[in-house]
Amino acid sequence: MEHQQSSPASPREDARRSRDWRPYAAAAAAAAAALGAWLILRAPTEFTDDAFVEADVVPISSRVSGHVLRVFVSDNQTVKSGDPLVEIDPSDFQARVDQARAKTASQRAQADKTSADLARAKALFAKDEISRETLDHAAASAQSAAADLAQAQAAQRRAELDLSYTKISATQAGRVTRKSVEPGQYVEVGQPLLALVPEQAWVVANFKETQLTRMRPGQRAEVVVDSYPDQTLRGHVDSIQDGTGARFSLLPAENATGNFVKVVQRVPVKIVLDDRLSGGRLLAPGMSVEASVYLK
């Protein structure tokens, strides 16, 4: 009895069979997503509404004294690193640079002359035409002129450096805040002119000490800014402060009295944000947020 061999499936039949599996694959993916969401919601969390946005505040101050010639920025303006912020009148500093350069040129000419004199003195001393004392005098003059030249060059570099300080630029990108400088104002060395707030921000969440039992750096977190309750930002626990907020306050509590009452303390937890606000929304230091940390 002869066996009939089945003919190989056509490409159309293979495509139909592969499509038959698509609903099952989609259902499996949906089930996995639902399971993941269920596990996340089921995971124990710690929540606090005692949290706020924090960011670096970079003060910008003057390194030279003088009258402000121009102010290139306004309050709350966004700037890039290297953008001009303030210019102090450079006239006096340019004059000092010119004077220092002239002094350097004069000292270089003197150094060249004494160096040539020393070379001639050495040649004459080799022929026994001058005394050792004369040679030593020529050497001392050359050494003194070289020292004077080095001092003049240092003074020139200092004058040029002071001139460069009259133009104050942004040290990094950020927003201008606390602007307290105007054209025509006289500023002193070290006087604060404005501050820059970089775009990078984080959250400081003050959890109760009883909430820290299972909290660790790296755990997933979610925060909601009070100003934008329609958007949840993802983040993670970066670090936990080594001490309570009360311990680092200006006037720490003193519990050595007889009427001690135990109070649950709060510990600042730094949460780094992995998401950004959509629509160009502002995330500024001091904004109130609600923070949740997933303990698994």
ZIVEN-V832678 format. One record per residue. N is the residue number from 1. PHI is phi as a letter, one per 40 degrees, with the letter a starting at -180 (* if undefined). Layout:
((N | PHI) (N | PHI))
This chain:
((1 | *) (2 | c) (3 | c) (4 | c) (5 | c) (6 | c) (7 | c) (8 | c) (9 | c) (10 | c) (11 | d) (12 | c) (13 | c) (14 | c) (15 | c) (16 | c) (17 | c) (18 | c) (19 | c) (20 | c) (21 | c) (22 | c) (23 | c) (24 | c) (25 | c) (26 | c) (27 | c) (28 | c) (29 | c) (30 | c) (31 | c) (32 | c) (33 | c) (34 | c) (35 | c) (36 | c) (37 | c) (38 | c) (39 | c) (40 | c) (41 | c) (42 | c) (43 | c) (44 | c) (45 | b) (46 | b) (47 | b) (48 | a) (49 | b) (50 | c) (51 | a) (52 | a) (53 | c) (54 | b) (55 | a) (56 | c) (57 | b) (58 | c) (59 | c) (60 | b) (61 | b) (62 | c) (63 | b) (64 | b) (65 | c) (66 | i) (67 | c) (68 | c) (69 | c) (70 | a) (71 | b) (72 | c) (73 | b) (74 | b) (75 | d) (76 | g) (77 | c) (78 | c) (79 | b) (80 | b) (81 | c) (82 | g) (83 | c) (84 | c) (85 | b) (86 | a) (87 | b) (88 | c) (89 | d) (90 | c) (91 | d) (92 | c) (93 | c) (94 | c) (95 | c) (96 | c) (97 | c) (98 | c) (99 | c) (100 | c) (101 | c) (102 | c) (103 | c) (104 | c) (105 | c) (106 | c) (107 | c) (108 | c) (109 | c) (110 | c) (111 | c) (112 | c) (113 | c) (114 | c) (115 | c) (116 | c) (117 | c) (118 | c) (119 | c) (120 | c) (121 | c) (122 | c) (123 | c) (124 | c) (125 | c) (126 | c) (127 | c) (128 | g) (129 | c) (130 | b) (131 | c) (132 | c) (133 | c) (134 | c) (135 | c) (136 | c) (137 | c) (138 | c) (139 | c) (140 | c) (141 | c) (142 | c) (143 | c) (144 | c) (145 | c) (146 | c) (147 | c) (148 | c) (149 | c) (150 | c) (151 | c) (152 | c) (153 | c) (154 | c) (155 | c) (156 | c) (157 | c) (158 | c) (159 | c) (160 | c) (161 | c) (162 | c) (163 | c) (164 | c) (165 | c) (166 | c) (167 | b) (168 | b) (169 | b) (170 | c) (171 | c) (172 | a) (173 | c) (174 | i) (175 | b) (176 | c) (177 | b) (178 | f) (179 | c) (180 | b) (181 | b) (182 | b) (183 | d) (184 | g) (185 | c) (186 | c) (187 | b) (188 | b) (189 | c) (190 | g) (191 | c) (192 | c) (193 | b) (194 | a) (195 | b) (196 | b) (197 | b) (198 | c) (199 | c) (200 | c) (201 | b) (202 | a) (203 | b) (204 | b) (205 | b) (206 | c) (207 | c) (208 | c) (209 | c) (210 | c) (211 | c) (212 | c) (213 | d) (214 | b) (215 | c) (216 | b) (217 | d) (218 | g) (219 | c) (220 | c) (221 | b) (222 | b) (223 | b) (224 | b) (225 | c) (226 | d) (227 | c) (228 | b) (229 | c) (230 | c) (231 | b) (232 | b) (233 | b) (234 | c) (235 | a) (236 | a) (237 | c) (238 | c) (239 | a) (240 | b) (241 | c) (242 | c) (243 | i) (244 | c) (245 | c) (246 | c) (247 | c) (248 | b) (249 | c) (250 | c) (251 | b) (252 | d) (253 | c) (254 | b) (255 | b) (256 | c) (257 | c) (258 | c) (259 | b) (260 | c) (261 | b) (262 | c) (263 | b) (264 | c) (265 | c) (266 | b) (267 | b) (268 | c) (269 | b) (270 | c) (271 | b) (272 | c) (273 | c) (274 | c) (275 | b) (276 | b) (277 | c) (278 | c) (279 | g) (280 | g) (281 | c) (282 | c) (283 | b) (284 | b) (285 | d) (286 | g) (287 | c) (288 | c) (289 | b) (290 | b) (291 | b) (292 | b) (293 | b) (294 | c) (295 | c) (296 | b))
